[in-house]
């Protein structure tokens, strides 16, 4: 059966976001060359212009993200730092197209997410970005090969092209020998590597990572950060824009080009490291 929803729904969090694109549809996908050109024209992968995300909780208004303006250059590694509840994950969800702003605009690869239709947002989630979550979000009954292939199926990549793409992604993260294993047969570090492979398989230009080391021990977390740093700036070939949410300042300082600290839904500090 053909899957006609271009989205990346592998967990309850994403399934809730898929309310924007639940009806069958066919989207004409823009090629990566078009996206790259859009980014190169203005030099930015992501631009946020006075973006807010407010929620009503009873009589209270929760300002999860409040009037944030931010520019992220193509190829930059940006770390969003802040305490729990500071708004960093909400901002990441807005950049991912998993949520819509209450006001303001977010441009990704030159296109305004706030002005996109549900179909266009689904295409954005499928083609422009890759997402890595703290809790891996692998489907336990599928093998690694099947988990990594799923975004290709959702994007209707031809069946004949999928095996090579899956193998390329798993080899990239050092799991080429574990393709037939299921998530429960892997360590936490291996599961996160598989999640990174799944995020990369559609060859996105922007990689979003939400606390990617949060469920890992220190040594394994350092290995995952080294892998993300290599994806950002590989020894050869094009790199990627990386936007990472973390509460660990040491990790941010070691890997990021810039740190943006959030507090109470607003930017409280910006630091250029490289």
Backbone torsions as a table, in degrees:
resi	resn	phi	psi	omega
1	UNK	NA	132.9	-179.6
2	UNK	-73.9	135.9	177.9
3	UNK	-97.2	120.7	-168.7
4	UNK	-110.3	19.2	179.4
5	UNK	-114.3	112.5	-180.0
6	UNK	-83.2	94.8	179.2
7	UNK	-157.2	176.0	-174.5
8	UNK	-127.3	68.8	-170.6
9	UNK	-103.5	99.6	-177.5
10	UNK	-124.6	9.8	179.5
11	UNK	-156.2	169.3	-177.6
12	UNK	-61.8	-35.5	179.1
13	UNK	-59.3	-43.5	-179.2
14	UNK	-77.5	-32.3	178.8
15	UNK	-63.7	-36.9	176.5
16	UNK	-64.1	-39.3	179.5
17	UNK	-68.3	-23.1	-176.0
18	UNK	-72.5	0.5	176.4
19	UNK	-59.2	-20.4	179.0
20	UNK	-75.5	-15.4	-171.4
21	UNK	-145.0	53.8	-175.5
22	UNK	-92.8	-19.4	-178.5
23	UNK	-84.6	151.5	178.1
24	UNK	-58.0	143.0	-178.0
25	UNK	-157.5	164.7	172.0
26	UNK	-131.7	118.9	-177.1
27	UNK	-108.1	136.0	173.0
28	UNK	-82.1	109.1	-174.4
29	UNK	-77.2	135.9	174.4
30	UNK	-79.5	142.2	-178.2
31	UNK	-73.9	161.7	179.0
32	UNK	-63.3	-29.8	178.9
33	UNK	-61.4	-39.8	178.8
34	UNK	-63.9	-43.7	-179.5
35	UNK	-63.5	-44.7	-179.9
36	UNK	-60.8	-41.2	-179.9
37	UNK	-65.4	-39.6	179.0
38	UNK	-61.4	-40.7	-179.8
39	UNK	-68.7	-40.0	-175.1
40	UNK	-70.5	-25.3	-178.9
41	UNK	-66.2	-38.6	-178.8
42	UNK	-110.5	-6.0	176.8
43	UNK	80.6	0.0	-176.8
44	UNK	-117.7	137.9	172.5
45	UNK	-82.5	-38.8	-178.4
46	UNK	-139.8	137.2	173.1
47	UNK	-133.8	128.6	175.0
48	UNK	-112.0	128.0	-177.2
49	UNK	-119.8	101.2	178.4
50	UNK	49.9	50.0	-176.9
51	UNK	-82.5	134.8	175.8
52	UNK	-132.2	146.6	169.9
53	UNK	-135.2	107.3	-178.1
54	UNK	-112.6	146.3	178.9
55	UNK	-125.6	146.7	171.6
56	UNK	-94.8	127.1	174.4
57	UNK	-127.3	95.6	-171.6
58	UNK	66.5	-125.0	177.8
59	UNK	-90.3	-8.6	-175.3
60	UNK	-88.7	145.4	174.4
61	UNK	-105.1	117.4	-179.9
62	UNK	-94.0	118.6	-179.9
63	UNK	-95.4	78.4	-176.7
64	UNK	-63.8	-43.2	171.8
65	UNK	-130.7	129.9	-170.4
66	UNK	-133.8	101.0	172.5
67	UNK	57.8	49.3	179.2
68	UNK	-89.6	129.7	170.9
69	UNK	-119.0	129.6	-172.3
70	UNK	-155.9	138.1	175.7
71	UNK	-120.4	128.8	-179.8
72	UNK	-119.5	115.7	-175.1
73	UNK	-71.6	148.7	175.4
74	UNK	-59.9	129.7	-179.8
75	UNK	87.7	0.8	-179.1
76	UNK	-83.4	151.6	170.4
77	UNK	-108.7	107.9	-178.3
78	UNK	-109.7	131.4	174.5
79	UNK	-106.3	128.0	173.9
80	UNK	-97.6	113.6	-173.6
81	UNK	-111.2	148.6	177.3
82	UNK	162.9	162.2	178.7
83	UNK	-73.1	167.7	176.2
84	UNK	-59.1	132.5	-179.5
85	UNK	86.8	5.8	-178.3
86	UNK	-78.2	-16.6	178.4
87	UNK	108.4	1.4	-174.4
88	UNK	-68.4	-41.1	179.0
89	UNK	-71.6	-34.4	175.7
90	UNK	-62.3	-42.6	177.9
91	UNK	-63.7	-40.3	178.1
92	UNK	-62.6	-41.0	178.1
93	UNK	-63.0	-35.9	177.2
94	UNK	-66.4	-41.5	178.2
95	UNK	-65.0	-35.1	-179.8
96	UNK	-74.6	-13.8	-174.7
97	UNK	78.5	16.9	176.9
98	UNK	-84.7	-14.4	178.2
99	UNK	-144.0	159.0	179.3
100	UNK	-109.4	141.3	178.9
101	UNK	-70.7	151.4	173.3
102	UNK	-72.2	-32.6	176.7
103	UNK	-158.9	165.2	-179.5
104	UNK	89.4	-177.2	-176.4
105	UNK	-134.7	144.2	171.1
106	UNK	-123.2	123.4	176.7
107	UNK	-107.1	124.3	175.3
108	UNK	-119.0	124.0	-175.6
109	UNK	52.8	36.7	175.5
110	UNK	85.2	1.8	-177.2
111	UNK	-117.3	137.4	-176.0
112	UNK	-80.2	111.7	-178.7
113	UNK	-66.0	-35.1	-177.8
114	UNK	-65.1	-23.8	-179.0
115	UNK	-95.6	-1.5	-176.4
116	UNK	-77.0	149.0	170.8
117	UNK	-75.3	170.2	177.0
118	UNK	-58.3	-40.3	-179.7
119	UNK	-64.8	-41.4	-179.8
120	UNK	-68.8	-36.5	175.9
121	UNK	-64.3	-39.9	177.5
122	UNK	-61.6	-41.7	177.4
123	UNK	-64.0	-41.1	177.2
124	UNK	-58.7	-46.4	-179.4
125	UNK	-65.4	-31.2	-176.7
126	UNK	-82.1	-36.8	-168.6
127	UNK	-110.5	-36.4	-171.3
128	UNK	-87.5	-34.2	-173.6
129	UNK	-122.4	156.8	167.6
130	UNK	-123.2	142.5	-175.4
131	UNK	-122.4	132.7	175.3
132	UNK	-118.3	125.9	-177.2
133	UNK	-104.4	159.6	178.6
134	UNK	-62.0	-38.2	-173.2
135	UNK	-101.7	23.8	171.0
136	UNK	71.1	-53.8	178.3
137	UNK	59.1	40.0	172.9
138	UNK	-86.1	146.9	179.4
139	UNK	-83.2	117.8	-168.3
140	UNK	-64.7	-26.5	-177.0
141	UNK	-87.0	-6.8	179.4
142	UNK	-99.0	149.3	171.5
143	UNK	-72.1	169.3	176.2
144	UNK	-58.8	-41.9	179.4
145	UNK	-56.9	-44.6	-178.5
146	UNK	-70.6	-38.4	177.6
147	UNK	-61.5	-44.7	-177.4
148	UNK	-72.8	-29.9	179.5
149	UNK	-72.2	-24.9	-171.8
150	UNK	-54.3	-46.0	177.9
151	UNK	-59.9	-31.7	177.9
152	UNK	-68.0	-38.5	177.4
153	UNK	-65.7	-43.2	-179.4
154	UNK	-64.8	-31.1	178.1
155	UNK	-88.5	3.9	179.2
156	UNK	56.3	39.3	171.0
157	UNK	-67.3	135.2	-178.2
158	UNK	-52.6	139.5	-176.0
159	UNK	-53.5	-39.4	-177.0
160	UNK	-66.7	-21.8	-179.2
161	UNK	-88.0	-17.7	-169.9
162	UNK	-67.4	-45.8	-175.8
163	UNK	-56.7	-42.5	-179.5
164	UNK	-66.6	-38.8	179.4
165	UNK	-66.2	-41.6	178.8
166	UNK	-65.0	-45.6	179.2
167	UNK	-61.1	-42.1	179.1
168	UNK	-60.0	-44.4	-178.1
169	UNK	-67.7	-42.4	-179.2
170	UNK	-71.1	-36.5	175.1
171	UNK	-63.3	-37.2	-178.4
172	UNK	-59.6	-33.3	-177.6
173	UNK	-102.8	9.7	175.3
174	UNK	79.5	25.7	-178.6
175	UNK	-119.8	25.0	-178.4
176	UNK	-61.4	-24.0	-179.2
177	UNK	-92.4	1.4	-175.3
178	UNK	-117.0	22.8	-171.4
179	UNK	-62.6	-29.4	-177.0
180	UNK	-94.3	-0.2	178.0
181	UNK	-79.4	152.4	174.5
182	UNK	-96.8	159.2	-176.0
183	UNK	-53.4	-36.6	-178.2
184	UNK	-67.6	-14.0	179.0
185	UNK	-93.4	7.4	-176.3
186	UNK	-117.6	156.8	172.8
187	UNK	-74.4	169.3	178.7
188	UNK	-59.8	-41.5	178.7
189	UNK	-63.8	-39.8	178.2
190	UNK	-67.6	-37.1	177.3
191	UNK	-64.2	-39.0	178.4
192	UNK	-69.3	-35.1	174.5
193	UNK	-61.8	-41.3	178.0
194	UNK	-64.0	-38.7	178.3
195	UNK	-64.7	-36.2	177.0
196	UNK	-67.6	-41.1	176.8
197	UNK	-59.4	-42.8	178.4
198	UNK	-62.2	-38.4	179.7
199	UNK	-68.9	-26.4	-175.9
200	UNK	-93.0	-14.9	-167.1
201	UNK	-63.9	-29.5	177.6
202	UNK	-87.4	8.6	175.9
203	UNK	55.6	54.1	-179.6
204	UNK	-73.1	156.7	176.1
205	UNK	-87.9	-18.4	-178.6
206	UNK	-124.4	127.2	176.9
207	UNK	-109.8	123.0	177.1
208	UNK	-106.2	130.7	-178.1
209	UNK	-129.1	118.2	-178.2
210	UNK	-104.2	100.9	-177.9
211	UNK	49.2	57.6	-172.7
212	UNK	-66.7	-16.1	179.7
213	UNK	-109.7	7.1	-172.8
214	UNK	-61.7	-30.8	-178.2
215	UNK	-103.6	17.5	-174.9
216	UNK	-119.2	154.4	173.8
217	UNK	-71.4	169.5	-172.6
218	UNK	-58.8	-47.3	-177.0
219	UNK	-64.1	-46.7	-179.9
220	UNK	-66.0	-37.8	177.6
221	UNK	-61.1	-38.7	177.7
222	UNK	-65.9	-37.6	177.8
223	UNK	-64.0	-41.7	178.9
224	UNK	-65.6	-40.2	179.0
225	UNK	-67.0	-36.3	175.9
226	UNK	-62.6	-38.4	178.9
227	UNK	-66.2	-44.6	179.2
228	UNK	-63.9	-38.7	178.1
229	UNK	-64.0	-36.9	178.4
230	UNK	-69.9	-35.7	176.2
231	UNK	-65.0	-38.7	178.6
232	UNK	-64.3	-45.4	-176.9
233	UNK	-134.2	80.0	-176.9
234	UNK	-71.1	159.2	178.5
235	UNK	-58.5	-32.0	177.7
236	UNK	-145.2	155.8	179.2
237	UNK	84.9	173.4	-177.1
238	UNK	-71.4	146.5	175.4
239	UNK	-93.5	-166.8	-178.8
240	UNK	-136.4	154.6	168.9
241	UNK	-74.3	131.5	179.3
242	UNK	-123.0	129.3	174.9
243	UNK	-122.8	115.6	-172.9
244	UNK	-121.5	131.0	172.0
245	UNK	-92.4	132.1	177.4
246	UNK	-156.1	158.5	171.0
247	UNK	-110.7	3.3	-178.4
248	UNK	-99.4	105.2	-176.1
249	UNK	-63.1	-37.8	-179.0
250	UNK	-59.1	-42.5	177.8
251	UNK	-64.2	-43.3	-179.5
252	UNK	-62.0	-43.9	-178.6
253	UNK	-65.7	-33.6	-176.1
254	UNK	-74.9	-32.8	-170.3
255	UNK	-112.5	-31.3	-168.7
256	UNK	-83.5	153.3	170.3
257	UNK	-81.1	-29.3	-176.8
258	UNK	-150.1	144.9	176.2
259	UNK	-116.1	128.4	173.2
260	UNK	-115.2	118.8	-179.1
261	UNK	-97.6	130.6	179.4
262	UNK	-108.0	146.3	175.4
263	UNK	-148.8	126.6	179.3
264	UNK	53.2	40.0	173.7
265	UNK	81.3	4.5	-178.6
266	UNK	-130.8	160.4	177.4
267	UNK	-77.4	123.6	179.7
268	UNK	-103.6	-19.2	-177.1
269	UNK	-163.6	144.0	173.6
270	UNK	-129.6	135.4	-178.9
271	UNK	-133.4	124.2	174.7
272	UNK	-90.8	120.7	-178.1
273	UNK	-99.0	-34.2	-175.5
274	UNK	-138.6	NA	NA
